[in-house]
Amino acid sequence: MKISIMTLFPEVCSAYLDESIIGRARKNGIITVEPVNIRDFTLDKHNRVDDAPYGGGMGMLMQTQPIYDCYEELCRREGRKPHLIYLSPQGKTLTQQRVKELSQLDSIIMLCGHYEGIDERVIEEIVDEEISIGDYVLTGGELPALVLTDAIARMIDGVLPNDEAKSLESHYDGLLEYPQYTRPYEWHSKTVPEVLMSGHHGNIALWRRHKSLERTLLRRPDMLERAELTKEDRAYLEKLKSEGKADGE
C-alpha cells in the first residue's frame, strides 16, 4: 500500500506519520506514506498557489495548475493513475466499511484543500471520490487525510502488533467495542468485573459480546441495523429491550 498526501503543509502530516504504530510500519516498509508539497509545483514567481474567486466572496481558492501538475508527477512516478480522494465536507461520510475497501487498493492519492477550497475544474478533472470525516468544517484537509490514512493503515497486515486486535475494535464488525480494564484491580472503590478474573475464556468471550451489544444498543442503536448479528445476538438484544436494560443498567 502506498499513500501520497497532496498538501500545502507536509510538515504537519510528517509530524504525525513519523510516530507510533504508523511510524514503525513506514520504517519497516509495510506501508509507504508520502506527504507531497503542492507548493513545489507552482509556476508563480512568488510561490503562490491561490487566488481570489471569480464572482467575489470571502477568502481565496487553490488554483488548478499546481494541484494538477503535482497530480501528474505522482501518476508519472507510479506509472499509472492511482485512486484519488479529495477530503471535503461535501463528500460521503467515512465508514469502517469504506476503510476496509480502500485498504485493498495498492495506491491512493489524498488531496488536501485549504483556504476556501479548490477550483471546481480540477476536482472534476482528477478526483475519483470525495470523503468527509464528519459534518463539520476544518481549516484544511490535513487532519482528515491523517484520519483516513490511520484508519486504512490499521487494516494492512503487519501494521498492528497483533492483527487479531483490529477485529475486536469498535465499528470493525458493526458493533461498539466492549469495556476494558487493567491494573489496579480496585480503583476509587470500583473493581474489575469478576468474569475477567475467572480465566474462563468462553465466559469472557460471551461477556464481551454481550457488552458490545449492550453498548451499541444504548449509544448507537442505528448501527444494529447493519451489524452482522447471530440468532443468539438478536435474542439477547430482545431480552435487553424487554427489560429496559443496556450497558449494565
N, C-alpha and C positions, 0 to 999 in steps of 0.2 A: 504494500500500500504506500502510495506517495501522495502527499497533500501539499499543494502550493497555495499560500495565502497572499493574495494581491492586496497590498495595504500601503497607506502613507506613513504608517508607524510600525515598521518591522521590529524595532527595539521593544515595543510594548508586547508583541507576540513572543519574541525570543525570551523575555524575562520569565514568562510562564512555561514555555515549552522546554526550557533547559533544566527544569526542576522535576523532582519527584518521579512518579511512575513513567510519565511520557518522556521525561529527560533520559531516564535509563533505557527505555525502549529505543529512542533515537540513537543513543550512544552504542547500543548493541546491534543496531542495524535492522531491528524488527519492523520499524516504520520510519519513513522519511517525511519530515515536515519542514518545509522551507518558506519562511516569510520572504516575499519579494517586494521591493520598494517600487511602487508605481512612479514615484517622482524621478527615478533614474531614467525613465523613458520619455520625459517631456522634451519637446524641441524648443520650448520657450527659453530665451536667454536669461530670464530672471528666475528660472526653475519653477514657474507657476504651473499648477495642474487644474486650476479652477477659474471660473469667470461668472459674471452676473447672468441671471436667467433672462431669456427673451420674454417680453411681456411684463417685466417688472416683478417685484416681490422681494421678500426678505432673503438675505443670505446669498451664498454662492453655490454653484453647481460644479461638480467634477466634469472635466472635459472628456470628449471621446478619444482624442488622439493618444494621450499617454496610456490610458487603460487598454485600448486596442493593441497598441504596439507591445505593451507588456504581455498581453494575452498571446499575441503572435509568437513572441520569443519563447514562451512556455510551451506552446504547441510544437515549435521547432525543436526544442530540447527533447520533448517526448517522442517526436516523430509521429504524432497523431493528435487528435483533438480530445483532451480529457473532458470529463463531465464538469461543467462549470455551474457553481451555486452562488447566487447573489444573496447575501444576508440582508434581509429587508423586512420592515414591519408590515409590508404588504404581502409577504409570502405566506405559504401554508405553515401552520404551527408545527414545530418539530415534535415528533413522537418517537418512542423507542423502536417501533416497527420500521420507521423510515431510517433510523440509525442502523438497524440490522441490515437493511437493504443496501445502504450506501457502503457499509463495511465490506461488501462483496466486490466492490469495484477495485480496479488496480490503481487508478489515478483520479484525483479530484483537484479542481481549482476552486478556491473560495475567493470571492470578490467582496472587499470591504468598502462600503460607501463612507462618505464623510460630508461635512458641511450640510447643505440641504438635499444632498442626494447626488444622482448621476444622470447625465444626459440620457434621455429615454432611447435615443437611437442606438447607443452602444449596448444597452440592455437587450434591445430587440435583436441585435446582431449576434451576440455571443453567449447570452445566458440561457442555460438549459432549464433551470428551475430557481425559484425564489423561496427561501426558507426564513421563517420568523421564529424566535425563541420565546415569544410571548407578546401579549397585546399591550405593549408599551414602547416608548421611543428612547433610544440611546443616542449619544453624540457621534457614534461611529460603529462600523461593523466588526471591529476587532474583538470585542468581548463575545458577541455571538459566534464569530468564527472559532474562537478558542473553546467555547462551549461545545460546538459541533465537533471540532477536532478531538476533544477529550472524550466525548461520547462514542465517536467512531473508533478511536484508538483502543478503548476498553474491549471492543468486540474482536480485535485482532488477536489471533493465537500467539501466546507468548508475552503479551504486553503485561497482563496481570500476573503477579507471582503465583496465583492459583487460579487457573482458568475456570474451575468449577464455581468460584465465588461469584462470577458475573451472573450466573443463572439463578442466584438466590437474592439478587438485589431488587429494590423497588422498580416496578414497571417492566422488568425483563419478561415475566410471564403474564403480565396484565394485572398483577396484584401489587399492593404495597408490601414492603418488607416487614417481617416480624420484629418486635423489640429485642434488643441485645443488651448484655450485661458483662461487666468484667470486675476484677477485684477493686475494692474490698467486697466481701460478701454482704456486709451491712454498712449502710451509709445513710446518715440522717434518719435513723430508725426504719429505713426501708431495706428489705432483704431481697436477694435474688430468688426468683421462683424455684421452688423445690424440685420441680421436674428437671431443671437444667443441672441440678446437682446429683441426679439419680444415676447417671451413666447409662441409662436405658435409651439406646439410640432410636428405637421405634417410637417410644413415648415422646421423646424430644422432637422428632420429626413431625409427629402428629400435632403437638402443642404449637410448633412454629407455623404449621399450615393453618391451624385454626386462628392463630393470632393475625396472620396475614389476611385471612378472610374477614376477621372482625374489623381490623383497621381499615381495610378497603371499604367495607360496608359503612363504617362510621364517617370516614374522611373523604372518600372518593367513590361513592356508590355508582357513578356513571361508568367507572372502569369495569364493573362486574358484567356489563352488557357485552363487552368484547373479550373478557378473560376466558382462558381455556379451563373450564370447570368440570370436575368429575361428578358423578351422581352423588358421591359422599359429600363433596363440597356443597352442592346445592341443598342437600338435606340439612347440613349444618347451618347454612345461611337461613333457611326457612325456620330452623329452631331458634336462631338468634332473633329473627324478626318477630316471631310469635312471643318470645319472652321479653322483647323490648330491650335486648342487651347487645352491646357491641364494645369491643376493645376492653373487656374486663369490667364493664359497668355492672 
